Amino acid sequence: MGDPLVIGGREIGSRLIMGTGGAANMSVLERALVASGTALTTVAMRRLDAGGGPGVLALLERLGIEALPNTAGCRTAAEAVLTARMAREALGTDLVKLEVIADDRTLLPDPIELLDAAEQLVDDGFTVLPYTNDDPVLASKLVDAGCAAVMPLGSPIGTGLGIRNPHNIAMIVAATAESGRPVPVVLDAGIGTASEAALAMELGCDAVLLATAVTRASDPEAMATAMRLAVESGRLARGAGRIPRRYWAQASSPAVE
Amino acid sequence: MNVLVNGVVTPVSSDATLADVLAAHGVPERGVAVAVSGEVVPRTAWASTPVREGAVVEVLTAVQGG
């Protein structure tokens, strides 16, 4: 692979990062993960006796997919820091997808708590991948804080509304590339279908993270394949350099004599 | 004495260690993390960590999510 995604110094073998939430059962999840070609996949941390799908780690291990624990459900920096430390102890990884959510209705990140938690976890040696708003200013602050990536949302978690503010995503890509720490930008949340994953990559994102769009699709395996191809296509198109948009037509055949 | 394990009141002997409490709950050695009163206790320290009356023990593992 000539063009790998690199996060925190480690090569990730796919630019499609998957989540595991929402799958009807383990067998559906397994087929979807394989079809997606993903190399890095999120898991949540919950009480041992709370149910909710034991065995997901064993599945990822069997498929050779690295686990990316998240701090889903945390509302404060203190909760998120503790959850990240628990994940590091349980999974033996310093990777963490940092989520600090403001409320249940929007599931939007709380920017104040998010930045606080990011600073604490970077200090504690974590490789921090923060789920953030599509706000270029906040993204820059997270990069400056030492995060290993920034992961702006396209639209709220689970909505499938796609990328509501493509210009903000493009600004985050540009500002991050021009910063002293050009870390990967990962479009995280809101993707509903393949064209939106391709758009994220065309806007210059380095990877896409999604779950619901695949796990709750009518045919998760087929949608996972579509997402894999979309991410590859969008990446190729971004690198190929699209034509500028024009106001009026420009003939593509020679003029008639 | 009683301790709280994942929200469940659990009677244990007065000289119990964290390892004893976890064993009584059938907690596996791999794939879990344990915090006592908000501080992570590494696996290597379970057997040497005493628990106090009313201690709040949280045991987490990875599940599908995100």
HADDOCK unambig.tbl for C-alpha pairs under 7 A between the chains (distance, minus, plus):
assign (segid A and resid 19 and name CA) (segid B and resid 65 and name CA) 6.31 0.50 0.50
assign (segid A and resid 19 and name CA) (segid B and resid 66 and name CA) 4.86 0.50 0.50
assign (segid A and resid 20 and name CA) (segid B and resid 64 and name CA) 4.98 0.50 0.50
assign (segid A and resid 20 and name CA) (segid B and resid 65 and name CA) 5.03 0.50 0.50
assign (segid A and resid 20 and name CA) (segid B and resid 66 and name CA) 6.09 0.50 0.50
assign (segid A and resid 21 and name CA) (segid B and resid 64 and name CA) 5.05 0.50 0.50
assign (segid A and resid 21 and name CA) (segid B and resid 65 and name CA) 3.80 0.50 0.50
assign (segid A and resid 21 and name CA) (segid B and resid 66 and name CA) 5.34 0.50 0.50
assign (segid A and resid 42 and name CA) (segid B and resid 65 and name CA) 6.61 0.50 0.50
assign (segid A and resid 42 and name CA) (segid B and resid 66 and name CA) 5.64 0.50 0.50
assign (segid A and resid 43 and name CA) (segid B and resid 62 and name CA) 5.94 0.50 0.50
assign (segid A and resid 43 and name CA) (segid B and resid 63 and name CA) 5.76 0.50 0.50
assign (segid A and resid 43 and name CA) (segid B and resid 64 and name CA) 5.25 0.50 0.50
assign (segid A and resid 43 and name CA) (segid B and resid 65 and name CA) 4.89 0.50 0.50
assign (segid A and resid 43 and name CA) (segid B and resid 66 and name CA) 6.06 0.50 0.50
assign (segid A and resid 44 and name CA) (segid B and resid 62 and name CA) 5.48 0.50 0.50
assign (segid A and resid 44 and name CA) (segid B and resid 63 and name CA) 5.26 0.50 0.50
assign (segid A and resid 44 and name CA) (segid B and resid 64 and name CA) 5.95 0.50 0.50
assign (segid A and resid 44 and name CA) (segid B and resid 65 and name CA) 4.72 0.50 0.50
assign (segid A and resid 44 and name CA) (segid B and resid 66 and name CA) 6.35 0.50 0.50
assign (segid A and resid 45 and name CA) (segid B and resid 60 and name CA) 6.04 0.50 0.50
assign (segid A and resid 45 and name CA) (segid B and resid 61 and name CA) 5.45 0.50 0.50
assign (segid A and resid 45 and name CA) (segid B and resid 62 and name CA) 4.62 0.50 0.50
assign (segid A and resid 45 and name CA) (segid B and resid 63 and name CA) 6.05 0.50 0.50
assign (segid A and resid 46 and name CA) (segid B and resid 60 and name CA) 5.12 0.50 0.50
assign (segid A and resid 46 and name CA) (segid B and resid 61 and name CA) 5.65 0.50 0.50
assign (segid A and resid 46 and name CA) (segid B and resid 62 and name CA) 6.37 0.50 0.50
assign (segid A and resid 46 and name CA) (segid B and resid 63 and name CA) 6.57 0.50 0.50
assign (segid A and resid 47 and name CA) (segid B and resid 6 and name CA) 6.61 0.50 0.50
assign (segid A and resid 47 and name CA) (segid B and resid 59 and name CA) 5.64 0.50 0.50
assign (segid A and resid 47 and name CA) (segid B and resid 60 and name CA) 4.33 0.50 0.50
assign (segid A and resid 47 and name CA) (segid B and resid 61 and name CA) 6.23 0.50 0.50
assign (segid A and resid 48 and name CA) (segid B and resid 59 and name CA) 5.73 0.50 0.50
assign (segid A and resid 48 and name CA) (segid B and resid 60 and name CA) 4.97 0.50 0.50
assign (segid A and resid 48 and name CA) (segid B and resid 61 and name CA) 5.28 0.50 0.50
assign (segid A and resid 52 and name CA) (segid B and resid 63 and name CA) 6.21 0.50 0.50
assign (segid A and resid 52 and name CA) (segid B and resid 64 and name CA) 6.80 0.50 0.50
assign (segid A and resid 53 and name CA) (segid B and resid 63 and name CA) 5.51 0.50 0.50
assign (segid A and resid 53 and name CA) (segid B and resid 64 and name CA) 5.84 0.50 0.50
assign (segid A and resid 54 and name CA) (segid B and resid 63 and name CA) 5.73 0.50 0.50
assign (segid A and resid 56 and name CA) (segid B and resid 63 and name CA) 6.01 0.50 0.50
assign (segid A and resid 56 and name CA) (segid B and resid 64 and name CA) 6.10 0.50 0.50
assign (segid A and resid 57 and name CA) (segid B and resid 62 and name CA) 6.80 0.50 0.50
assign (segid A and resid 70 and name CA) (segid B and resid 66 and name CA) 6.89 0.50 0.50
assign (segid A and resid 72 and name CA) (segid B and resid 66 and name CA) 6.97 0.50 0.50
assign (segid A and resid 85 and name CA) (segid B and resid 40 and name CA) 6.96 0.50 0.50
assign (segid A and resid 86 and name CA) (segid B and resid 33 and name CA) 5.21 0.50 0.50
assign (segid A and resid 86 and name CA) (segid B and resid 34 and name CA) 6.93 0.50 0.50
assign (segid A and resid 86 and name CA) (segid B and resid 40 and name CA) 6.39 0.50 0.50
assign (segid A and resid 87 and name CA) (segid B and resid 33 and name CA) 6.92 0.50 0.50
assign (segid A and resid 89 and name CA) (segid B and resid 33 and name CA) 5.48 0.50 0.50
assign (segid A and resid 89 and name CA) (segid B and resid 42 and name CA) 6.72 0.50 0.50
assign (segid A and resid 90 and name CA) (segid B and resid 31 and name CA) 4.72 0.50 0.50
assign (segid A and resid 90 and name CA) (segid B and resid 32 and name CA) 4.36 0.50 0.50
assign (segid A and resid 90 and name CA) (segid B and resid 33 and name CA) 4.58 0.50 0.50
assign (segid A and resid 90 and name CA) (segid B and resid 61 and name CA) 6.62 0.50 0.50
assign (segid A and resid 91 and name CA) (segid B and resid 31 and name CA) 5.85 0.50 0.50
assign (segid A and resid 211 and name CA) (segid B and resid 66 and name CA) 6.78 0.50 0.50
